């Protein structure tokens, strides 16, 4: 698993804002492709999804 690719993807997606990240998380959970993640392996996609969920949980806790 390429941690650099995962981190880059998380950073790129995070810059799109909370509403878009929430939409991306939902799409990934439904098994839909996400344009910014097409080059990731299944494991890297899962790691990215887990990281995005973790970030959003912190954000939601601050509201």
mmCIF file as gemmi writes it, N, C-alpha and C atoms, coordinates in Angstrom:
data_model
loop_
_atom_site.group_PDB
_atom_site.id
_atom_site.type_symbol
_atom_site.label_atom_id
_atom_site.label_alt_id
_atom_site.label_comp_id
_atom_site.label_asym_id
_atom_site.label_entity_id
_atom_site.label_seq_id
_atom_site.pdbx_PDB_ins_code
_atom_site.Cartn_x
_atom_site.Cartn_y
_atom_site.Cartn_z
_atom_site.occupancy
_atom_site.B_iso_or_equiv
_atom_site.pdbx_formal_charge
_atom_site.auth_seq_id
_atom_site.auth_asym_id
_atom_site.pdbx_PDB_model_num
ATOM 1 N N . UNK Axp A 1 ? 0.843 -1.171 0 1 0 ? 1 A 1
ATOM 2 C CA . UNK Axp A 1 ? 0 0 0 1 0 ? 1 A 1
ATOM 3 C C . UNK Axp A 1 ? 0.894 1.241 0 1 0 ? 1 A 1
ATOM 4 N N . UNK Axp A 2 ? 0.576 2.19 -0.861 1 0 ? 2 A 1
ATOM 5 C CA . UNK Axp A 2 ? 1.382 3.39 -1.005 1 0 ? 2 A 1
ATOM 6 C C . UNK Axp A 2 ? 0.796 4.514 -0.145 1 0 ? 2 A 1
ATOM 7 N N . UNK Axp A 3 ? 1.405 4.741 1.018 1 0 ? 3 A 1
ATOM 8 C CA . UNK Axp A 3 ? 0.909 5.752 1.952 1 0 ? 3 A 1
ATOM 9 C C . UNK Axp A 3 ? 0.971 7.16 1.362 1 0 ? 3 A 1
ATOM 10 N N . UNK Axp A 4 ? 1.947 7.409 0.509 1 0 ? 4 A 1
ATOM 11 C CA . UNK Axp A 4 ? 2.071 8.727 -0.113 1 0 ? 4 A 1
ATOM 12 C C . UNK Axp A 4 ? 0.873 9.005 -1.008 1 0 ? 4 A 1
ATOM 13 N N . UNK Axp A 5 ? 0.476 8.006 -1.799 1 0 ? 5 A 1
ATOM 14 C CA . UNK Axp A 5 ? -0.691 8.16 -2.67 1 0 ? 5 A 1
ATOM 15 C C . UNK Axp A 5 ? -1.958 8.378 -1.843 1 0 ? 5 A 1
ATOM 16 N N . UNK Axp A 6 ? -2.079 7.645 -0.749 1 0 ? 6 A 1
ATOM 17 C CA . UNK Axp A 6 ? -3.249 7.77 0.118 1 0 ? 6 A 1
ATOM 18 C C . UNK Axp A 6 ? -3.311 9.173 0.707 1 0 ? 6 A 1
ATOM 19 N N . UNK Axp A 7 ? -2.2 9.634 1.255 1 0 ? 7 A 1
ATOM 20 C CA . UNK Axp A 7 ? -2.166 10.959 1.878 1 0 ? 7 A 1
ATOM 21 C C . UNK Axp A 7 ? -2.461 12.051 0.848 1 0 ? 7 A 1
ATOM 22 N N . UNK Axp A 8 ? -1.889 11.921 -0.336 1 0 ? 8 A 1
ATOM 23 C CA . UNK Axp A 8 ? -2.139 12.91 -1.387 1 0 ? 8 A 1
ATOM 24 C C . UNK Axp A 8 ? -3.626 12.934 -1.751 1 0 ? 8 A 1
ATOM 25 N N . UNK Axp A 9 ? -4.221 11.784 -1.874 1 0 ? 9 A 1
ATOM 26 C CA . UNK Axp A 9 ? -5.637 11.693 -2.215 1 0 ? 9 A 1
ATOM 27 C C . UNK Axp A 9 ? -6.503 12.307 -1.112 1 0 ? 9 A 1
ATOM 28 N N . UNK Axp A 10 ? -6.201 12 0.135 1 0 ? 10 A 1
ATOM 29 C CA . UNK Axp A 10 ? -6.947 12.569 1.264 1 0 ? 10 A 1
ATOM 30 C C . UNK Axp A 10 ? -6.85 14.092 1.237 1 0 ? 10 A 1
ATOM 31 N N . UNK Axp A 11 ? -5.659 14.616 1.021 1 0 ? 11 A 1
ATOM 32 C CA . UNK Axp A 11 ? -5.473 16.068 0.978 1 0 ? 11 A 1
ATOM 33 C C . UNK Axp A 11 ? -6.237 16.689 -0.183 1 0 ? 11 A 1
ATOM 34 N N . UNK Axp A 12 ? -6.163 16.064 -1.353 1 0 ? 12 A 1
ATOM 35 C CA . UNK Axp A 12 ? -6.86 16.577 -2.53 1 0 ? 12 A 1
ATOM 36 C C . UNK Axp A 12 ? -8.373 16.595 -2.306 1 0 ? 12 A 1
ATOM 37 N N . UNK Axp A 13 ? -8.898 15.507 -1.784 1 0 ? 13 A 1
ATOM 38 C CA . UNK Axp A 13 ? -10.338 15.426 -1.546 1 0 ? 13 A 1
ATOM 39 C C . UNK Axp A 13 ? -10.774 16.377 -0.441 1 0 ? 13 A 1
ATOM 40 N N . UNK Axp A 14 ? -9.981 16.525 0.596 1 0 ? 14 A 1
ATOM 41 C CA . UNK Axp A 14 ? -10.328 17.405 1.707 1 0 ? 14 A 1
ATOM 42 C C . UNK Axp A 14 ? -10.444 18.863 1.269 1 0 ? 14 A 1
ATOM 43 N N . UNK Axp A 15 ? -9.668 19.246 0.285 1 0 ? 15 A 1
ATOM 44 C CA . UNK Axp A 15 ? -9.718 20.629 -0.199 1 0 ? 15 A 1
ATOM 45 C C . UNK Axp A 15 ? -11.037 20.933 -0.921 1 0 ? 15 A 1
ATOM 46 N N . UNK Axp A 16 ? -11.81 19.914 -1.216 1 0 ? 16 A 1
ATOM 47 C CA . UNK Axp A 16 ? -13.088 20.116 -1.901 1 0 ? 16 A 1
ATOM 48 C C . UNK Axp A 16 ? -14.195 20.537 -0.955 1 0 ? 16 A 1
ATOM 49 N N . UNK Axp A 17 ? -13.942 20.463 0.341 1 0 ? 17 A 1
ATOM 50 C CA . UNK Axp A 17 ? -14.929 20.896 1.327 1 0 ? 17 A 1
ATOM 51 C C . UNK Axp A 17 ? -15.722 19.75 1.923 1 0 ? 17 A 1
ATOM 52 N N . UNK Axp A 18 ? -16.335 20.041 3.053 1 0 ? 18 A 1
ATOM 53 C CA . UNK Axp A 18 ? -17.03 19.016 3.829 1 0 ? 18 A 1
ATOM 54 C C . UNK Axp A 18 ? -18.204 18.388 3.08 1 0 ? 18 A 1
ATOM 55 N N . UNK Axp A 19 ? -18.99 19.199 2.402 1 0 ? 19 A 1
ATOM 56 C CA . UNK Axp A 19 ? -20.152 18.654 1.7 1 0 ? 19 A 1
ATOM 57 C C . UNK Axp A 19 ? -19.718 17.671 0.618 1 0 ? 19 A 1
ATOM 58 N N . UNK Axp A 20 ? -18.667 18.007 -0.115 1 0 ? 20 A 1
ATOM 59 C CA . UNK Axp A 20 ? -18.185 17.118 -1.173 1 0 ? 20 A 1
ATOM 60 C C . UNK Axp A 20 ? -17.548 15.861 -0.581 1 0 ? 20 A 1
ATOM 61 N N . UNK Axp A 21 ? -16.818 15.998 0.508 1 0 ? 21 A 1
ATOM 62 C CA . UNK Axp A 21 ? -16.216 14.824 1.153 1 0 ? 21 A 1
ATOM 63 C C . UNK Axp A 21 ? -17.311 13.882 1.648 1 0 ? 21 A 1
ATOM 64 N N . UNK Axp A 22 ? -18.372 14.439 2.203 1 0 ? 22 A 1
ATOM 65 C CA . UNK Axp A 22 ? -19.5 13.62 2.657 1 0 ? 22 A 1
ATOM 66 C C . UNK Axp A 22 ? -20.114 12.873 1.479 1 0 ? 22 A 1
ATOM 67 N N . UNK Axp A 23 ? -20.258 13.543 0.33 1 0 ? 23 A 1
ATOM 68 C CA . UNK Axp A 23 ? -20.798 12.903 -0.874 1 0 ? 23 A 1
ATOM 69 C C . UNK Axp A 23 ? -19.865 11.798 -1.36 1 0 ? 23 A 1
ATOM 70 N N . UNK Axp A 24 ? -18.562 12.056 -1.307 1 0 ? 24 A 1
ATOM 71 C CA . UNK Axp A 24 ? -17.574 11.072 -1.751 1 0 ? 24 A 1
ATOM 72 C C . UNK Axp A 24 ? -17.589 9.843 -0.842 1 0 ? 24 A 1
ATOM 73 N N . UNK Axp A 25 ? -17.681 10.065 0.452 1 0 ? 25 A 1
ATOM 74 C CA . UNK Axp A 25 ? -17.753 8.946 1.394 1 0 ? 25 A 1
ATOM 75 C C . UNK Axp A 25 ? -18.963 8.076 1.073 1 0 ? 25 A 1
ATOM 76 N N . UNK Axp A 26 ? -20.107 8.698 0.855 1 0 ? 26 A 1
ATOM 77 C CA . UNK Axp A 26 ? -21.326 7.947 0.534 1 0 ? 26 A 1
ATOM 78 C C . UNK Axp A 26 ? -21.148 7.164 -0.768 1 0 ? 26 A 1
ATOM 79 N N . UNK Axp A 27 ? -20.55 7.792 -1.77 1 0 ? 27 A 1
ATOM 80 C CA . UNK Axp A 27 ? -20.326 7.11 -3.053 1 0 ? 27 A 1
ATOM 81 C C . UNK Axp A 27 ? -19.417 5.901 -2.866 1 0 ? 27 A 1
ATOM 82 N N . UNK Axp A 28 ? -18.344 6.072 -2.113 1 0 ? 28 A 1
ATOM 83 C CA . UNK Axp A 28 ? -17.419 4.959 -1.872 1 0 ? 28 A 1
ATOM 84 C C . UNK Axp A 28 ? -18.104 3.819 -1.125 1 0 ? 28 A 1
ATOM 85 N N . UNK Axp A 29 ? -18.933 4.165 -0.161 1 0 ? 29 A 1
ATOM 86 C CA . UNK Axp A 29 ? -19.64 3.125 0.594 1 0 ? 29 A 1
ATOM 87 C C . UNK Axp A 29 ? -20.634 2.365 -0.272 1 0 ? 29 A 1
ATOM 88 N N . UNK Axp A 30 ? -21.109 3.006 -1.331 1 0 ? 30 A 1
ATOM 89 C CA . UNK Axp A 30 ? -22.013 2.325 -2.273 1 0 ? 30 A 1
ATOM 90 C C . UNK Axp A 30 ? -21.231 1.571 -3.347 1 0 ? 30 A 1
ATOM 91 N N . UNK Axp A 31 ? -19.905 1.682 -3.312 1 0 ? 31 A 1
ATOM 92 C CA . UNK Axp A 31 ? -19.071 0.989 -4.293 1 0 ? 31 A 1
ATOM 93 C C . UNK Axp A 31 ? -18.935 1.723 -5.61 1 0 ? 31 A 1
ATOM 94 N N . UNK Axp A 32 ? -19.309 2.987 -5.643 1 0 ? 32 A 1
ATOM 95 C CA . UNK Axp A 32 ? -19.226 3.777 -6.868 1 0 ? 32 A 1
ATOM 96 C C . UNK Axp A 32 ? -17.803 4.295 -7.072 1 0 ? 32 A 1
ATOM 97 N N . UNK Axp A 33 ? -17.384 4.453 -8.308 1 0 ? 33 A 1
ATOM 98 C CA . UNK Axp A 33 ? -16.047 4.997 -8.566 1 0 ? 33 A 1
ATOM 99 C C . UNK Axp A 33 ? -15.994 6.488 -8.251 1 0 ? 33 A 1
ATOM 100 N N . UNK Axp A 34 ? -14.838 6.924 -7.801 1 0 ? 34 A 1
ATOM 101 C CA . UNK Axp A 34 ? -14.591 8.339 -7.527 1 0 ? 34 A 1
ATOM 102 C C . UNK Axp A 34 ? -13.404 8.748 -8.388 1 0 ? 34 A 1
ATOM 103 N N . UNK Axp A 35 ? -13.598 9.767 -9.21 1 0 ? 35 A 1
ATOM 104 C CA . UNK Axp A 35 ? -12.604 10.163 -10.205 1 0 ? 35 A 1
ATOM 105 C C . UNK Axp A 35 ? -11.207 10.348 -9.621 1 0 ? 35 A 1
ATOM 106 N N . UNK Axp A 36 ? -11.104 10.974 -8.475 1 0 ? 36 A 1
ATOM 107 C CA . UNK Axp A 36 ? -9.794 11.244 -7.879 1 0 ? 36 A 1
ATOM 108 C C . UNK Axp A 36 ? -9.115 9.997 -7.318 1 0 ? 36 A 1
ATOM 109 N N . UNK Axp A 37 ? -9.814 8.88 -7.321 1 0 ? 37 A 1
ATOM 110 C CA . UNK Axp A 37 ? -9.28 7.667 -6.703 1 0 ? 37 A 1
ATOM 111 C C . UNK Axp A 37 ? -9.116 6.507 -7.677 1 0 ? 37 A 1
ATOM 112 N N . UNK Axp A 38 ? -9.268 6.759 -8.968 1 0 ? 38 A 1
ATOM 113 C CA . UNK Axp A 38 ? -9.246 5.67 -9.942 1 0 ? 38 A 1
ATOM 114 C C . UNK Axp A 38 ? -7.915 4.928 -9.991 1 0 ? 38 A 1
ATOM 115 N N . UNK Axp A 39 ? -6.827 5.583 -9.652 1 0 ? 39 A 1
ATOM 116 C CA . UNK Axp A 39 ? -5.504 4.948 -9.722 1 0 ? 39 A 1
ATOM 117 C C . UNK Axp A 39 ? -5.116 4.214 -8.446 1 0 ? 39 A 1
ATOM 118 N N . UNK Axp A 40 ? -5.975 4.254 -7.431 1 0 ? 40 A 1
ATOM 119 C CA . UNK Axp A 40 ? -5.664 3.584 -6.171 1 0 ? 40 A 1
ATOM 120 C C . UNK Axp A 40 ? -6.092 2.118 -6.222 1 0 ? 40 A 1
ATOM 121 N N . UNK Axp A 41 ? -5.373 1.289 -5.49 1 0 ? 41 A 1
ATOM 122 C CA . UNK Axp A 41 ? -5.772 -0.107 -5.34 1 0 ? 41 A 1
ATOM 123 C C . UNK Axp A 41 ? -6.979 -0.169 -4.404 1 0 ? 41 A 1
ATOM 124 N N . UNK Axp A 42 ? -7.613 -1.309 -4.323 1 0 ? 42 A 1
ATOM 125 C CA . UNK Axp A 42 ? -8.756 -1.474 -3.423 1 0 ? 42 A 1
ATOM 126 C C . UNK Axp A 42 ? -8.358 -1.171 -1.98 1 0 ? 42 A 1
ATOM 127 N N . UNK Axp A 43 ? -7.19 -1.639 -1.568 1 0 ? 43 A 1
ATOM 128 C CA . UNK Axp A 43 ? -6.719 -1.38 -0.211 1 0 ? 43 A 1
ATOM 129 C C . UNK Axp A 43 ? -6.453 0.091 0.042 1 0 ? 43 A 1
ATOM 130 N N . UNK Axp A 44 ? -5.895 0.758 -0.954 1 0 ? 44 A 1
ATOM 131 C CA . UNK Axp A 44 ? -5.623 2.194 -0.828 1 0 ? 44 A 1
ATOM 132 C C . UNK Axp A 44 ? -6.928 2.987 -0.791 1 0 ? 44 A 1
ATOM 133 N N . UNK Axp A 45 ? -7.912 2.554 -1.563 1 0 ? 45 A 1
ATOM 134 C CA . UNK Axp A 45 ? -9.225 3.209 -1.523 1 0 ? 45 A 1
ATOM 135 C C . UNK Axp A 45 ? -9.854 3.06 -0.149 1 0 ? 45 A 1
ATOM 136 N N . UNK Axp A 46 ? -9.748 1.863 0.416 1 0 ? 46 A 1
ATOM 137 C CA . UNK Axp A 46 ? -10.316 1.635 1.746 1 0 ? 46 A 1
ATOM 138 C C . UNK Axp A 46 ? -9.599 2.481 2.793 1 0 ? 46 A 1
ATOM 139 N N . UNK Axp A 47 ? -8.285 2.556 2.714 1 0 ? 47 A 1
ATOM 140 C CA . UNK Axp A 47 ? -7.516 3.368 3.656 1 0 ? 47 A 1
ATOM 141 C C . UNK Axp A 47 ? -7.876 4.841 3.518 1 0 ? 47 A 1
ATOM 142 N N . UNK Axp A 48 ? -8.075 5.296 2.286 1 0 ? 48 A 1
ATOM 143 C CA . UNK Axp A 48 ? -8.479 6.684 2.049 1 0 ? 48 A 1
ATOM 144 C C . UNK Axp A 48 ? -9.864 6.927 2.62 1 0 ? 48 A 1
ATOM 145 N N . UNK Axp A 49 ? -10.777 6.004 2.387 1 0 ? 49 A 1
ATOM 146 C CA . UNK Axp A 49 ? -12.129 6.111 2.936 1 0 ? 49 A 1
ATOM 147 C C . UNK Axp A 49 ? -12.082 6.181 4.459 1 0 ? 49 A 1
ATOM 148 N N . UNK Axp A 50 ? -11.317 5.312 5.075 1 0 ? 50 A 1
ATOM 149 C CA . UNK Axp A 50 ? -11.202 5.305 6.535 1 0 ? 50 A 1
ATOM 150 C C . UNK Axp A 50 ? -10.671 6.639 7.057 1 0 ? 50 A 1
ATOM 151 N N . UNK Axp A 51 ? -9.676 7.182 6.373 1 0 ? 51 A 1
ATOM 152 C CA . UNK Axp A 51 ? -9.095 8.463 6.785 1 0 ? 51 A 1
ATOM 153 C C . UNK Axp A 51 ? -10.104 9.593 6.616 1 0 ? 51 A 1
ATOM 154 N N . UNK Axp A 52 ? -10.826 9.611 5.51 1 0 ? 52 A 1
ATOM 155 C CA . UNK Axp A 52 ? -11.837 10.642 5.301 1 0 ? 52 A 1
ATOM 156 C C . UNK Axp A 52 ? -12.928 10.566 6.367 1 0 ? 52 A 1
ATOM 157 N N . UNK Axp A 53 ? -13.345 9.356 6.71 1 0 ? 53 A 1
ATOM 158 C CA . UNK Axp A 53 ? -14.357 9.189 7.75 1 0 ? 53 A 1
ATOM 159 C C . UNK Axp A 53 ? -13.843 9.693 9.101 1 0 ? 53 A 1
ATOM 160 N N . UNK Axp A 54 ? -12.584 9.422 9.382 1 0 ? 54 A 1
ATOM 161 C CA . UNK Axp A 54 ? -11.973 9.879 10.625 1 0 ? 54 A 1
ATOM 162 C C . UNK Axp A 54 ? -11.936 11.408 10.683 1 0 ? 54 A 1
ATOM 163 N N . UNK Axp A 55 ? -11.556 12.022 9.586 1 0 ? 55 A 1
ATOM 164 C CA . UNK Axp A 55 ? -11.505 13.482 9.519 1 0 ? 55 A 1
ATOM 165 C C . UNK Axp A 55 ? -12.901 14.069 9.717 1 0 ? 55 A 1
ATOM 166 N N . UNK Axp A 56 ? -13.879 13.499 9.043 1 0 ? 56 A 1
ATOM 167 C CA . UNK Axp A 56 ? -15.234 14.023 9.153 1 0 ? 56 A 1
ATOM 168 C C . UNK Axp A 56 ? -15.808 13.811 10.55 1 0 ? 56 A 1
ATOM 169 N N . UNK Axp A 57 ? -15.427 12.742 11.211 1 0 ? 57 A 1
ATOM 170 C CA . UNK Axp A 57 ? -15.899 12.511 12.588 1 0 ? 57 A 1
ATOM 171 C C . UNK Axp A 57 ? -15.379 13.607 13.504 1 0 ? 57 A 1
ATOM 172 N N . UNK Axp A 58 ? -14.154 14.023 13.325 1 0 ? 58 A 1
ATOM 173 C CA . UNK Axp A 58 ? -13.591 15.119 14.13 1 0 ? 58 A 1
ATOM 174 C C . UNK Axp A 58 ? -14.339 16.41 13.818 1 0 ? 58 A 1
ATOM 175 N N . UNK Axp A 59 ? -14.559 16.656 12.539 1 0 ? 59 A 1
ATOM 176 C CA . UNK Axp A 59 ? -15.278 17.86 12.13 1 0 ? 59 A 1
ATOM 177 C C . UNK Axp A 59 ? -16.683 17.88 12.735 1 0 ? 59 A 1
ATOM 178 N N . UNK Axp A 60 ? -17.389 16.772 12.656 1 0 ? 60 A 1
ATOM 179 C CA . UNK Axp A 60 ? -18.743 16.692 13.189 1 0 ? 60 A 1
ATOM 180 C C . UNK Axp A 60 ? -18.776 16.885 14.707 1 0 ? 60 A 1
ATOM 181 N N . UNK Axp A 61 ? -17.752 16.389 15.391 1 0 ? 61 A 1
ATOM 182 C CA . UNK Axp A 61 ? -17.682 16.522 16.845 1 0 ? 61 A 1
ATOM 183 C C . UNK Axp A 61 ? -17.5 17.979 17.268 1 0 ? 61 A 1
ATOM 184 N N . UNK Axp A 62 ? -16.931 18.793 16.395 1 0 ? 62 A 1
ATOM 185 C CA . UNK Axp A 62 ? -16.693 20.208 16.709 1 0 ? 62 A 1
ATOM 186 C C . UNK Axp A 62 ? -17.917 21.079 16.5 1 0 ? 62 A 1
ATOM 187 N N . UNK Axp A 63 ? -18.914 20.563 15.792 1 0 ? 63 A 1
ATOM 188 C CA . UNK Axp A 63 ? -20.115 21.365 15.506 1 0 ? 63 A 1
ATOM 189 C C . UNK Axp A 63 ? -20.945 21.589 16.737 1 0 ? 63 A 1
